[in-house]
Amino acid sequence: DPGIEHHPGDRNRTSEEKIYECPDYRTSGPNSCYFNKNHTNPWTTYNITVTATNEIGSNSSDPHYVDVTYIVQPDPPVNVTLELKKPMNRKPYLVLTWSPPPLADVRSGWLTLEYELRLKPEEGEEWETIFVGQQTQYKMFSLNPGKKYIVQIHCKPDHHGSWSEWSSEKYIQIPNDFRVKDMIVWIIVGVLSSLICLIMSWTMVLKGYRMIAFILPPVPGPKIKGIDTHLLETGKSEELLSALGCHGFPPTSDCEELLIEYLEVEDSEDQQLMPR
């Protein structure tokens, strides 16, 4: 109210009932009190009161109990980098790395941070949020070729406290040639596989013919010494009888006897034909 002077007098009370004056009234602006880790301890409950004083007297607010572990809000992560990896025998993927905020004392163990990232295509509206825990690196494999992505990261104390603001936006363009390269590779593999299959099939067919010829050789046709096999194939009986010594057709009895006698003599190596 006008005419009343407000003198912010924040007081901290620990379990030892010792009272401390606010160390800094300026850093956080008017009607505020600023104190950092040099004036507080984690896992300690503080009793904070605000006292207003004027000519009439002074009055204090109701006590407010707080543990700084549960209310601290860190700064956003820094040094956010995006790197696209292109391994030879694997699909490309995106590697995100970052560092904790400089004022967060994570090395001494006073504060442990958890991280969460979000990303979306540049023309998209909905963010995809991923909780990554305490690690400061993350790999992403589900990327669409030809898309430009926006990535941000924020952090908060482990199990307690508030999330920081999001880090500044980082952009990365995913090239279009990934899918084309994969398609070309698969086409080459398919063509080579087809050629190999054709060669193997042709080789097996040739070997199969040779194997059949080895196991089942062709049966030789009957041979009569002194007879031209071409005459048997053409089927000209006159020439055949002439070759046997018979002239004219039908053959005479002399020719029949000669034929029978001739056959008995010439086929004696295989089997003898009995005359009728």
SULFEN-V232330 format. One record per residue. RES is the residue in one letter. PHI is phi in degrees with one decimal (* if undefined). PSI is psi as a letter, one per 30 degrees, with the letter a starting at -180 (none if undefined). OMEGA is omega as a letter, one per 40 degrees, with the letter a starting at -180 (NA if undefined). Layout:
RES/PHI/PSI/OMEGA  RES/PHI/PSI/OMEGA
//
This chain:
D/*/l/i  P/-61.7/k/i  G/87.5/f/i  I/-106.6/k/i  E/-93.3/k/i  H/-100.6/k/i  H/-120.5/j/a  P/-57.5/k/i  G/-129.9/i/a  D/-65.4/k/i  R/-124.8/k/i  N/-110.0/k/i  R/-125.0/k/i  T/-94.7/a/i  S/-66.9/f/i  E/-88.2/g/i  E/61.5/g/i  K/-92.8/k/a  I/-101.4/k/a  Y/-121.5/k/i  E/-81.2/l/i  C/-58.2/k/a  P/-78.2/f/a  D/-150.5/j/i  Y/-99.1/f/a  R/-107.8/e/a  T/-55.8/e/a  S/-92.3/g/i  G/99.6/a/a  P/-62.4/l/i  N/51.4/h/a  S/-145.5/l/i  C/-135.8/k/a  Y/-113.6/k/i  F/-148.3/k/a  N/-114.4/a/a  K/-66.4/f/i  N/-70.5/f/a  H/-113.9/g/a  T/-138.9/l/i  N/-129.7/k/i  P/-69.0/l/i  W/60.4/g/i  T/-122.3/k/i  T/-89.4/k/a  Y/-112.4/k/i  N/-104.8/j/a  I/-110.9/k/i  T/-131.2/l/i  V/-118.3/k/a  T/-114.9/k/i  A/-107.8/k/a  T/-130.6/k/i  N/-144.6/a/a  E/-65.6/f/a  I/-74.4/e/a  G/161.7/a/a  S/-138.9/l/i  N/-149.7/k/a  S/-111.9/k/i  S/-76.2/l/i  D/-65.0/k/a  P/-67.5/k/i  H/-121.4/j/a  Y/-96.9/k/a  V/-152.4/k/i  D/-112.1/k/a  V/-60.3/f/i  T/-62.5/e/a  Y/-91.0/f/a  I/-117.7/f/a  V/-67.5/k/i  Q/-121.7/j/a  P/-75.5/l/i  D/-76.2/l/i  P/-65.9/l/i  P/-60.8/l/a  V/-124.1/l/i  N/54.7/h/i  V/-75.5/k/a  T/-128.8/k/i  L/-123.5/k/a  E/-135.3/k/i  L/-95.2/k/i  K/-98.3/k/a  K/-127.8/i/i  P/-68.9/l/a  M/-70.8/e/a  N/-106.8/g/a  R/-137.2/l/i  K/-72.1/l/i  P/-66.2/l/i  Y/-146.6/l/a  L/-106.5/k/i  V/-110.0/k/i  L/-107.3/k/i  T/-131.3/l/i  W/-157.2/l/i  S/-125.1/l/i  P/-66.9/l/i  P/-59.6/k/a  P/-58.5/e/a  L/-82.4/f/i  A/-83.8/j/a  D/-84.6/i/a  V/-85.6/f/a  R/-70.7/e/a  S/-79.3/f/a  G/87.5/f/i  W/-63.2/f/a  L/-142.4/k/i  T/-118.1/k/a  L/-108.2/k/i  E/-113.5/l/a  Y/-123.7/l/i  E/-143.5/k/a  L/-118.8/l/i  R/-141.7/k/i  L/-150.3/l/i  K/-163.6/l/i  P/-63.5/l/a  E/-58.4/e/a  E/-91.1/f/a  G/-79.9/l/a  E/-112.5/e/a  E/-98.3/k/i  W/-87.2/k/i  E/-100.9/j/a  T/-103.1/k/a  I/-131.9/k/i  F/-86.1/k/a  V/-114.5/g/i  G/74.3/b/a  Q/-92.0/f/a  Q/-74.7/l/i  T/-112.7/g/i  Q/-152.8/k/a  Y/-149.8/k/i  K/-110.9/k/i  M/-121.4/k/a  F/-110.5/f/a  S/-88.6/i/a  L/-119.5/k/i  N/-95.8/k/i  P/-59.3/k/i  G/85.4/f/a  K/-95.6/k/i  K/-107.9/k/a  Y/-106.7/l/i  I/-113.0/k/a  V/-128.5/k/i  Q/-139.9/l/a  I/-137.4/k/i  H/-138.6/l/a  C/-144.3/l/i  K/-155.9/l/i  P/-62.6/l/a  D/-61.5/j/i  H/70.1/f/a  H/-139.2/l/i  G/77.7/a/a  S/-116.6/l/i  W/-70.2/k/i  S/-73.9/l/i  E/-68.7/l/i  W/-71.0/k/i  S/-68.3/l/i  S/-65.0/l/a  E/-70.0/k/i  K/-119.3/k/a  Y/-116.9/k/i  I/-149.4/k/i  Q/-100.8/k/i  I/-92.2/j/a  P/-62.6/l/i  N/-82.9/f/a  D/-76.2/f/a  F/-61.8/e/a  R/-65.9/e/i  V/-63.5/e/i  K/-62.5/e/i  D/-61.6/e/a  M/-64.8/e/i  I/-62.7/e/i  V/-61.5/e/a  W/-67.3/e/i  I/-64.4/e/i  I/-61.6/e/i  V/-61.2/e/a  G/-64.9/e/i  V/-64.5/e/i  L/-62.6/e/i  S/-63.5/e/i  S/-64.4/e/i  L/-62.2/e/i  I/-63.0/e/i  C/-64.4/e/i  L/-63.6/e/i  I/-63.3/e/i  M/-65.0/e/i  S/-64.6/e/i  W/-63.7/e/i  T/-63.3/e/i  M/-65.4/e/i  V/-64.5/e/i  L/-63.0/e/i  K/-65.5/e/i  G/-64.9/e/i  Y/-62.0/e/i  R/-65.9/e/i  M/-66.6/e/i  I/-63.9/e/i  A/-65.2/e/i  F/-73.9/e/a  I/-76.2/e/a  L/-120.4/i/i  P/-67.6/l/i  P/-66.3/k/a  V/-79.4/k/a  P/-69.3/k/i  G/-76.9/l/a  P/-66.3/k/a  K/-123.1/k/i  I/-117.2/k/a  K/-63.3/k/i  G/87.6/f/a  I/-110.0/k/i  D/-77.9/k/a  T/-63.9/f/i  H/-65.2/e/i  L/-66.7/e/i  L/-66.7/e/a  E/-69.5/e/a  T/-74.4/f/i  G/76.0/g/i  K/-85.9/j/a  S/-66.2/e/a  E/-60.8/e/a  E/-65.2/e/i  L/-65.4/e/i  L/-67.0/e/i  S/-64.5/e/i  A/-67.6/e/i  L/-82.2/f/i  G/99.2/g/i  C/-104.5/k/i  H/-112.3/k/a  G/92.9/l/a  F/-141.3/k/e  P/-73.5/l/a  P/-68.8/k/i  T/-82.0/l/a  S/-64.7/e/i  D/-64.9/e/i  C/-67.6/e/i  E/-62.0/e/i  E/-64.4/e/i  L/-65.0/e/i  L/-64.4/e/a  I/-64.7/e/a  E/-66.8/e/i  Y/-65.7/e/a  L/-66.0/e/i  E/-63.8/e/a  V/-75.6/e/a  E/-74.9/f/a  D/-98.3/g/a  S/-67.8/f/i  E/-70.1/e/a  D/-97.6/d/i  Q/-159.4/l/a  Q/-94.3/k/i  L/-93.2/k/i  M/-82.9/k/i  P/-71.1/k/i  R/-78.3/none/NA
//
